[in-house]
Amino acid sequence: MEEQSEVSFNIKVSQPEQWWKLGNHYLYCGEPNSQQFQSKLPNRIALAVAFPSTAGWSWGNLESKINSSLTLFSSYEDVDLKLFREMLRNVLELYTDGQETVLFAFVPDPVLLLLAESLDCQCFIAENDEKLCQAVIQAWKQIGGQVY
């Protein structure tokens, strides 16, 4: 019995290119430049934020839909999460108004979804790492959010 309750709490992201609805937000477990992800995005994105693993990455075809963007590549792995979250909160407050759409790609911190939620923004996340997708889902569930 204990194993069943554990399995029901842990959602397994078993396939690439899988969508999850987290309240009013969407998590896509796949590449942000894929056609499957881009075709579901709204026509206007207030802010797009990416944390790619390589320098020179771009939003490609999406650039015409994006009002403001921040792409941050860094080889540093030791980041102060408190400062990082504060920086992202400031960026969200500066470049969005409530109920606007925010796009995140390659999410290094699952709390980014919660920051967008706290500012009443709708969030689309594209994450190609299965473990990070799982972390975003778990962060959402920890605040009592529904997963569909």
C-alpha positions as CSV (number, residue, x, y, z in Angstrom):
1,M,0.0,0.0,0.0
2,E,2.8,2.5,0.8
3,E,4.3,1.9,-2.6
4,Q,1.0,2.9,-4.3
5,S,0.7,6.2,-2.5
6,E,4.3,6.9,-3.3
7,V,3.8,6.2,-7.0
8,S,0.6,8.4,-7.1
9,F,2.6,11.3,-5.7
10,N,5.6,11.0,-8.0
11,I,4.6,11.8,-11.5
12,K,7.0,10.2,-14.0
13,V,7.9,12.1,-17.1
14,S,8.4,9.1,-19.3
15,Q,8.4,10.4,-22.8
16,P,10.1,13.4,-24.4
17,E,7.7,16.0,-25.8
18,Q,5.1,15.6,-23.1
19,W,2.8,18.4,-21.9
20,W,1.6,19.0,-18.3
21,K,-1.0,21.6,-17.3
22,L,-0.1,23.1,-13.9
23,G,-3.1,25.2,-12.9
24,N,-3.1,28.1,-15.5
25,H,0.4,27.2,-16.6
26,Y,1.9,24.8,-19.1
27,L,5.1,22.7,-18.8
28,Y,6.5,21.1,-21.9
29,C,9.1,18.4,-21.4
30,G,11.1,18.9,-24.6
31,E,13.0,21.5,-26.6
32,P,11.8,25.1,-26.7
33,N,12.6,25.4,-30.4
34,S,10.4,22.4,-31.3
35,Q,7.4,22.9,-33.5
36,Q,5.2,21.0,-31.0
37,F,6.1,23.6,-28.3
38,Q,6.0,26.7,-30.4
39,S,2.6,25.8,-32.0
40,K,0.9,26.0,-28.6
41,L,2.2,29.4,-27.6
42,P,0.0,32.5,-27.7
43,N,0.7,35.2,-30.3
44,R,2.1,37.6,-27.7
45,I,4.7,36.8,-25.0
46,A,5.5,39.6,-22.6
47,L,8.7,38.1,-21.4
48,A,10.9,35.2,-22.5
49,V,13.7,34.0,-20.2
50,A,16.2,31.3,-21.1
51,F,19.1,29.7,-19.4
52,P,20.7,27.6,-22.2
53,S,23.7,25.4,-21.7
54,T,25.6,27.0,-24.6
55,A,26.3,30.5,-25.6
56,G,24.7,31.9,-28.7
57,W,21.4,30.1,-28.2
58,S,18.3,32.0,-29.6
59,W,14.6,31.9,-29.6
60,G,14.6,31.5,-33.4
61,N,11.1,31.8,-34.9
62,L,9.6,33.1,-31.6
63,E,11.4,36.4,-31.6
64,S,8.6,38.2,-33.4
65,K,6.1,37.2,-30.6
66,I,8.3,38.3,-27.7
67,N,8.2,41.8,-26.3
68,S,11.2,41.4,-24.0
69,S,13.7,38.7,-23.5
70,L,16.6,37.7,-21.2
71,T,18.9,34.9,-22.2
72,L,21.6,34.1,-19.6
73,F,24.4,31.6,-20.3
74,S,27.0,31.0,-17.6
75,S,29.6,28.4,-17.0
76,Y,29.3,29.1,-13.2
77,E,27.4,26.4,-11.4
78,D,27.6,27.8,-7.9
79,V,24.8,30.3,-7.8
80,D,23.3,32.0,-4.8
81,L,19.6,31.0,-5.2
82,K,18.3,33.8,-3.1
83,L,20.0,36.4,-5.3
84,F,19.0,34.5,-8.5
85,R,15.4,34.5,-7.5
86,E,15.5,38.1,-6.5
87,M,17.0,39.0,-9.9
88,L,14.2,37.1,-11.7
89,R,11.5,38.6,-9.6
90,N,12.8,42.0,-10.5
91,V,12.9,41.1,-14.2
92,L,9.3,39.8,-14.0
93,E,8.1,42.9,-12.2
94,L,9.9,45.2,-14.6
95,Y,8.8,43.6,-17.9
96,T,5.4,42.1,-17.2
97,D,2.0,43.1,-15.9
98,G,-0.5,40.8,-14.3
99,Q,-2.1,38.2,-16.5
100,E,0.6,38.5,-19.2
101,T,2.4,35.5,-20.7
102,V,5.9,34.5,-19.6
103,L,8.0,31.9,-21.3
104,F,10.9,30.1,-19.6
105,A,13.3,27.7,-21.3
106,F,15.9,25.5,-19.6
107,V,14.7,26.2,-16.1
108,P,17.6,26.0,-13.6
109,D,15.2,26.5,-10.6
110,P,11.7,25.1,-10.4
111,V,10.7,28.1,-8.2
112,L,10.5,30.3,-11.3
113,L,7.0,29.0,-12.0
114,L,6.0,30.0,-8.5
115,L,7.5,33.5,-9.0
116,A,5.4,33.9,-12.2
117,E,2.3,32.6,-10.4
118,S,2.8,35.1,-7.5
119,L,2.8,37.9,-10.0
120,D,-0.4,36.6,-11.7
121,C,1.4,35.8,-15.0
122,Q,0.6,32.8,-17.2
123,C,3.7,30.7,-17.7
124,F,4.8,28.4,-20.5
125,I,7.9,26.4,-19.6
126,A,10.0,24.3,-22.0
127,E,12.5,22.0,-20.3
128,N,14.4,19.2,-22.0
129,D,15.8,17.6,-18.8
130,E,13.4,15.0,-17.3
131,K,14.6,15.6,-13.8
132,L,14.0,19.3,-14.0
133,C,10.5,18.7,-15.4
134,Q,9.9,16.5,-12.4
135,A,11.2,19.2,-10.0
136,V,8.9,21.8,-11.6
137,I,5.9,19.5,-11.1
138,Q,6.8,18.7,-7.5
139,A,7.3,22.4,-6.7
140,W,3.8,23.1,-8.1
141,K,2.3,20.2,-6.1
142,Q,4.0,21.4,-2.9
143,I,1.9,24.6,-3.0
144,G,-1.2,22.6,-3.5
145,G,-1.4,23.1,-7.3
146,Q,-3.3,20.7,-9.5
147,V,-1.4,18.7,-12.2
148,Y,-3.3,17.7,-15.4
